[in-house]
Amino acid sequence: MNIKIKKVNEIKIAVVDSNKKLVFDTQSALDFIYESNKGKAIFFSSSEDEAIEKLSCM
């Protein structure tokens, strides 16, 4: 049996909260943000410049 895996499309998402309006006051939400920022598909940022830099490096 031959199995081939090929990445065709990859979606990357940045959530930018420059005004600090997104309030995550639960530990589970903060844990989600922390774990997301360690990955390569979705991350949270406080500025557009940081988001663009991370997206271009991924």
C-alpha beads as a LAMMPS data file, in Angstrom:
LAMMPS data file: protein, C-alpha beads

58 atoms
57 bonds

1 atom types
1 bond types

-500.0 500.0 xlo xhi
-500.0 500.0 ylo yhi
-500.0 500.0 zlo zhi

Masses

1 110.0

Atoms # bond

1 1 1 0.000 0.000 0.000
2 1 1 1.409 3.388 -1.036
3 1 1 0.149 6.474 0.715
4 1 1 1.146 9.893 -0.530
5 1 1 0.379 13.068 1.371
6 1 1 0.645 16.402 -0.348
7 1 1 -0.077 19.845 1.040
8 1 1 -2.186 21.644 -1.501
9 1 1 -3.428 24.743 0.272
10 1 1 -2.559 26.093 3.647
11 1 1 -4.651 28.689 5.440
12 1 1 -3.018 31.022 7.927
13 1 1 -5.042 33.313 10.150
14 1 1 -3.937 36.269 12.250
15 1 1 -6.249 37.852 14.803
16 1 1 -5.153 41.446 15.449
17 1 1 -6.363 43.221 18.584
18 1 1 -4.611 46.592 18.495
19 1 1 -7.213 48.305 20.683
20 1 1 -7.217 45.575 23.329
21 1 1 -10.980 45.234 22.917
22 1 1 -10.919 41.459 22.830
23 1 1 -11.109 40.503 26.461
24 1 1 -10.212 36.952 27.305
25 1 1 -10.767 36.651 31.007
26 1 1 -10.924 32.886 31.315
27 1 1 -7.925 30.657 31.700
28 1 1 -9.127 28.363 28.916
29 1 1 -9.267 31.298 26.454
30 1 1 -5.783 32.428 27.455
31 1 1 -4.527 28.858 27.075
32 1 1 -6.083 28.703 23.591
33 1 1 -4.289 31.908 22.561
34 1 1 -0.997 30.667 23.997
35 1 1 -1.213 27.318 22.209
36 1 1 -2.399 28.927 18.954
37 1 1 0.593 31.262 18.929
38 1 1 2.924 28.257 19.094
39 1 1 1.423 26.743 15.944
40 1 1 1.569 27.676 12.275
41 1 1 -2.066 28.132 11.280
42 1 1 -3.602 30.732 13.611
43 1 1 -2.142 33.258 15.978
44 1 1 -3.090 36.339 17.935
45 1 1 -1.222 39.634 17.628
46 1 1 -1.441 43.126 19.067
47 1 1 -0.395 44.933 15.871
48 1 1 -0.829 44.607 12.127
49 1 1 2.924 44.854 11.547
50 1 1 3.581 41.902 13.835
51 1 1 0.812 39.925 12.123
52 1 1 2.213 40.605 8.651
53 1 1 5.710 39.639 9.791
54 1 1 4.505 36.348 11.299
55 1 1 2.390 35.506 8.251
56 1 1 5.290 36.108 5.898
57 1 1 7.633 33.913 7.950
58 1 1 5.274 30.952 8.126

Bonds

1 1 1 2
2 1 2 3
3 1 3 4
4 1 4 5
5 1 5 6
6 1 6 7
7 1 7 8
8 1 8 9
9 1 9 10
10 1 10 11
11 1 11 12
12 1 12 13
13 1 13 14
14 1 14 15
15 1 15 16
16 1 16 17
17 1 17 18
18 1 18 19
19 1 19 20
20 1 20 21
21 1 21 22
22 1 22 23
23 1 23 24
24 1 24 25
25 1 25 26
26 1 26 27
27 1 27 28
28 1 28 29
29 1 29 30
30 1 30 31
31 1 31 32
32 1 32 33
33 1 33 34
34 1 34 35
35 1 35 36
36 1 36 37
37 1 37 38
38 1 38 39
39 1 39 40
40 1 40 41
41 1 41 42
42 1 42 43
43 1 43 44
44 1 44 45
45 1 45 46
46 1 46 47
47 1 47 48
48 1 48 49
49 1 49 50
50 1 50 51
51 1 51 52
52 1 52 53
53 1 53 54
54 1 54 55
55 1 55 56
56 1 56 57
57 1 57 58
